[in-house]
Amino acid sequence: MNRPYNFSAGPAAIPAEVLEQAAAEMLDWHGSGMGVMEMSHRGKEFISIYEQAEADLRELLAVPAHFKILFMQGGGLAENAIVPLNLSHAGTVDFVLTGSWSQKSLKEARKYAAQAHVAASGESGQFTSLPPAASWELSRGASYLHICSNETIHGVEFHELPDLKALGSDAPLVIDFSSHVASRSVDWSRVGLAFGGAQKNIGPAGLTIVIVREDLLGHALPACPSAFDYKIVADNQSMFNTPPTWGIYIAGLTFQWLKRQREGELTGIAAMEQRNIAKAELLYRSIDQSQLYLNKVAPNCRSRMNIPFFLRNEALNDAFLTGAKERGLLQLKGHKSVGGMRASLYNAMPLAGVQALVDYLHAFEQQHA
Ligand SMILES: Cc1ncc(COP(=O)(O)O)c(C=O)c1O
């Protein structure tokens, strides 16, 4: 089936193969007589789905054995509270502000940490670049430092995670990788905890993935709800409460799909990373070469996943979106806080979809020259 290309920032496109398999298994999963949504999370059928999904994610992202993978509920915004409830020790926590999502995280952490300190901020430049790590003012003895490694709204991405040890800090690095999880490899030697909602690169909304270093478990504040205490969740294999079973199942199918991806010699995440670089380069090049479109982000930190762009003549915005929809290019409207357009190029977006968008950008510009 030929489907339109969906550029939504999330919930976002899911690979057609995954949806087709889920549809085929909807009424009867593997001869069990049950659909996955109807199964007990403690039955052997679901346990096998869960274990496979966890093992595949560990393999794909090369997650070391001393990290726990947790499948939780609550989304990225709940993690903004759950992280300080578990990791702050009610002390000082540091934040690097690079856009709307890290700002929201800071605001929430202020409720739980004794002090939430802004180590650096890109706000004065309207979040069009990342403050260089050498300029960060790190607190001595901070419980952790939080960054949003890909800002979905402002379109800035840390292409390399900061090395806090090299900056003289022992604080664990917390990353919100909601909008680029599984799009590239992760250097776990630099990470204490990573969290992200599934609904952009992995599956449906409702599943939250947390990957946390074991030594950070077991320090939750007394007020932390049991269902959100990472140690309790880890000790119960993410089944202290009923986990988001459907989300875990679809994520598992997506992980299998990821493992099948190939680019030349590369497979899995390495193949995706190369494809994502090629997709983003194609679109940025087309924007930069045009007279009509504009992306304001510094080239060294442009997101490969979320590409905001503006029409220099904003009166053409509606015509642009209408024409895009007619061509089967969906959900290109920018976030309401920044306006303009945004193309999200998650893993499920093929290069052909980006090429179709680039062709449209060109045709629309010619038509309105
Ligand atoms: C980077 C980032 N963090 C957090 C969130 C919030 O996630 P949720 O809506 O799942 O709580 C989003 C949502 O778009 C996001 O892009």
The ligand as an SDF file (V2000), in Angstrom:
LIG
                    3D

 16 16  0  0  0  0  0  0  0  0999 V2000
   12.6890   16.1040   23.5940 C   0  0  0  0  0  0  0  0  0  0  0  0
   11.3580   15.8650   24.2070 C   0  0  0  0  0  0  0  0  0  0  0  0
   11.2730   15.6480   25.5280 N   0  0  0  0  0  0  0  0  0  0  0  0
   10.1010   15.4230   26.1340 C   0  0  0  0  0  0  0  0  0  0  0  0
    8.9210   15.4060   25.4090 C   0  0  0  0  0  0  0  0  0  0  0  0
    7.6310   15.1800   26.1270 C   0  0  0  0  0  0  0  0  0  0  0  0
    7.2270   13.8990   25.9450 O   0  0  0  0  0  0  0  0  0  0  0  0
    5.7760   13.3940   26.3990 P   0  0  0  0  0  0  0  0  0  0  0  0
    4.7810   14.1880   25.6300 O   0  0  0  0  0  0  0  0  0  0  0  0
    5.8400   11.9500   26.0300 O   0  0  0  0  0  0  0  0  0  0  0  0
    5.6590   13.5990   27.8540 O   0  0  0  0  0  0  0  0  0  0  0  0
    8.9480   15.6150   24.0360 C   0  0  0  0  0  0  0  0  0  0  0  0
    7.6950   15.5930   23.2470 C   0  0  0  0  0  0  0  0  0  0  0  0
    7.6300   15.9630   22.0980 O   0  0  0  0  0  0  0  0  0  0  0  0
   10.2030   15.8590   23.4210 C   0  0  0  0  0  0  0  0  0  0  0  0
   10.2790   16.0880   22.1090 O   0  0  0  0  0  0  0  0  0  0  0  0
  1  2  1  0
  2  3  1  0
  2 15  2  0
  3  4  2  0
  4  5  1  0
  5  6  1  0
  5 12  2  0
  6  7  1  0
  7  8  1  0
  8  9  2  0
  8 10  1  0
  8 11  1  0
 12 13  1  0
 12 15  1  0
 13 14  2  0
 15 16  1  0
M  END
$$$$
